[in-house]
């Protein structure tokens, strides 16, 4: 993975997690608990292109669909 792609993945992991936490009024600890159960951050890292052009609400919706599919 190139350094630019890695940087983009890390940025998207941050953006998606912050949007999800804000939308659901979760603490960082609560989000990390969900991440342990559903590997949300791993999903974002594996598929960063999905999130590249999404709005904040679309990011949250994508994660909700991912979690509910489990």
N, C-alpha and C positions, 0 to 999 in steps of 0.2 A: 504494500500500500504506500502510495506516495505521501510525502509529508503534508502536502496541501490537502489531500483527501482525508488524511488522519485529522488534521486541524478542523476541517469542515465537519467531520463526524462528531468530534468532541463538542464543537459549537452547537450542533443540532441536538446532541444528547442533553446539553444544558438547556437549550431553548424549549425542547419538548417537555422535559421534566418540570421546568419552572411553570410552563403554561398549564400542565396537568395539575400540579400542586395548587396553583392559584385557582383554577376552575373548581376543584374539589375541596378547597380549603384544607389541604394536607400539610403537615410538617414534613421536613426533610426525612425524619425518621420513619414516618408513616409511608412516604413514597418509597423509601429503601426497602421497607417490608414488602410492599407490593412488587418491587423489582426482584426481590429474592424469590417470590412465588412465581412470577410470570416472565422474568428475564427481559424486562422492558428496555433497559439500556442496551442490552445485547441486540435486541431486535432493531433498535435505531442504528446501532453501529453497523449491523449487517446490511441494512437497507437505507442508507442515508439519502439516496436519490429520491426516494418516495417523499421525504419531508422537505426537500430543497425549496420548493415554491409554494408551500402550504401556508395558509394564514394560521394564526394562533388557534382559532377554534377548530380548524381542519386537523391540526396536529393532535388536539385533544380527542377529536372524534376517531382518528386513526388508531390511537392507543386504546380507546374504549372498545373498538371493534376487535383489536388484537387480543385484548384481555378476555373479552367475552367469547372468543372463538376457542379458548383453551378449555 
